[in-house]
Amino acid sequence: MSVSDQVVTGERADLLATLRRHRGFLRQTVDGLTDEQAARRSTVSELCLGGLIKHVASTEERWLRFAVGGADAMRSEPVDWEGQFRMREGETLAGLLAEFDRAAGATDELVGTLDLDAAHPLPSAPWFEPGASWSVRRVLLHLIAEIAQHAGHADILRESIDGTKSMG
C-alpha cells in the first residue's frame, strides 16, 4: 500500500505536508526556465538552480538510505560533492525534476511506514557530533530544514536571473 493509498494522520501527516510544501517552494523557483537558465551561475557562487534541484534529490535519497539502514547504507553510493551543485553536459531541467520527484515520492512512501523513533549512529564527519545517533524523525526534520534553506538559495538565484521571486 503506498502512502497515497493510505490515510496518514498526526505527526506523519505534518511531516509529509511540510516536506511537500518546501519542495514546492523549491520547485516553484524553476518554473518556466530553460535548461540554459537553470544551468546558469547567476551569483559568484558555484550554485545554479538545476544543481540545487539535483543536490536536494540526492541529499533526500542519501538521508533516507540512512533512515532505513544507517551510515553504511548512506555511504553505499558515491557522492560527487562538487558536481551535485551543477548541471552537467546533457542534463536537462526536466530530467532533474523527474529525479527530484522520484526521490520525493520514495521519501513520502517511507514516511508512511518507518518507525520514527528508530535511530542509527551518524557517520563520522567533522560536522556531526562524535557518537551521536539520529532518529528517523530527526532525519526528516533535517531534510525539511535542508530543503527550506535551499529554496531560499534558489529564490536568490532565480531573482538574479530574471527578477522573478517565488514570494513577495
Secondary structure, 3 states (H helix, E strand, C coil): CCCCCCCCCHHHHHHHHHHHHHHHHHHHCCCCCCHHHHHCCCCCCCCCHHHHHHHHHHHHHHHHHHHHHHHHHHCCCCCCCCHHHCCCCCCCHHHHHHHHHHHHHHHHHHHCCCCCCCEEECCCCCCCCCCCEEEHHHHHHHHHHHHHHHHHHHHHHHHHHHCCCCCC
